[in-house]
Each structure stands twice: as C-alpha cells, then as structure tokens.
Amino acid sequence: MSYTRINKFGQGVSNDAVNNPITYCIGKTIDNSFQHGTTAFGQQCLPCQVIMSQACAAQWTDVCEMCSHNKNISYPNNLQNCNSINDVVNKNMNAGQVLIYNTFATKYLTNIYEGTKIQEPFDPLVASSPIITYWIGGFRTYEVLDTENVDNCIVMNKILDNPYIAQDILVNIYKTMKRKKTLYKLNGTRLGSFFKRETGSHLTM
C-alpha cells in the first residue's frame, strides 16, 4: 500500500475554476460568500486589488474592462497609504478607477527603493492558492520602456483620458525619463504630446 506525497496531494485543485482568484474578485455578492467564504472576495479587498492589477497589467481582458467600470466609492485603495493624495476618499475615486490606477502602477513600475516586500497566499484557506506579492513603503520609480508601443497600451490611454487618476505616476514617469535623458523617445506619442502640453517644453535629450 502506498500513499501520495503531501507535495503531490490535491494538485488538480489549482486548475478547478472555483479556485480561480478572479472569481473571488468579480463583484461582492452572497454567491461569492457561499462559494469562497469571507476571507477574500470582492474587488475592494487587498488580495483582489493586488492580483487584479497584476493580471490586468499583463493583459487587459474583458474582465478588466468590466471591473474598470465599477462605480463603488465605499472602499479605499489598499495598495496605497491612507495619507496618499490618491486615496479613494480624498479624490472621490471609484473602484474601477482604483483598478486602473493600480494596473498602471504595476505595468510601469521599474524600481522600488527601501520598501518592504510582502508575499502571502491569495487565499490562506486554499493550499493551492497563488502567492501574491506587494510592497509597503519605499520610493518608487516609473518609466515607459516600450516607447514604440505605448500608444497601443489600453491602460495608458485610459490614464491619458483622465490624467487626474494617476497624476503622481505621470509626474514620476516624466521626471525619471528626464533624468535618464530618454524623454525624446516619447516624441510622436500621445504621452509625449501630453507632456509637451503640460510642461510647455520640448522632449529632448
């Protein structure tokens, strides 16, 4: 008689649709409560804000688009400090705009200095649950590395449609690329035109 090793037990569970993290994050309904319990569900919770921003940064899907239209303003952005100028309450940002902000931040983040890295299971009650990673504190730099395709970035275009959502990140991108002397690479792009209009200067080396 043989037994399954613990590291091989229940491997197929991770492929079960019920354990897909995205199903935790779409809406906050009684069905979600029965399906997943109350540990982590709803677009407003920290685990969902982390995993949704990472998933949508990798690929903007129909689910991302749907969640970006969530008008709920009852909950804060858990990935930001309470005294941040981009706090949901302070700026009247809704859950959809929070998703866009967090996705934008994830997609264009290049470095974090002196921050604390946190890694934990998305759902601590599910053994096969993926590990999520986020940072607390620290100084962050953002930059556009793929300048040739930036006009095709759905998230960038959503930010440029409503720049107030992520004005701090836009300023950070401008300062980082100016310091690195790479601003000129944005010439001819929508973001480059935005920077020219807002700063009143040309994008040169």
Stockholm file with secondary structure:
# STOCKHOLM 1.0

chainA/1-205         MSYTRINKFGQGVSNDAVNNPITYCIGKTIDNSFQHGTTAFGQQCLPCQVIMSQACAAQWTDVCEMCSHNKNISYPNNLQNCNSINDVVNKNMNAGQVLIYNTFATKYLTNIYEGTKIQEPFDPLVASSPIITYWIGGFRTYEVLDTENVDNCIVMNKILDNPYIAQDILVNIYKTMKRKKTLYKLNGTRLGSFFKRETGSHLTM
#=GR chainA/1-205 SS CCCCCGGGTTGGGGGSGGGCHHHHHSCCCHHHHHHHCSSSCSTTSHHHHHHHHHHHHHCCCHHHHHHTTCCCCSSCCTTSCTTCTTCHHHHTCCHHHHHHHHHHHHHHEEEEESCEEEEEESSTTCTTCCEEEEEESSEEEECCSCGGGGGGCHHHHHHHHSGGGGHHHHHHHHHHHHHTTCGGGGTTSHHHHHHHHHHCSCCCC
#=GC SS_cons         CCCCCGGGTTGGGGGSGGGCHHHHHSCCCHHHHHHHCSSSCSTTSHHHHHHHHHHHHHCCCHHHHHHTTCCCCSSCCTTSCTTCTTCHHHHTCCHHHHHHHHHHHHHHEEEEESCEEEEEESSTTCTTCCEEEEEESSEEEECCSCGGGGGGCHHHHHHHHSGGGGHHHHHHHHHHHHHTTCGGGGTTSHHHHHHHHHHCSCCCC
//
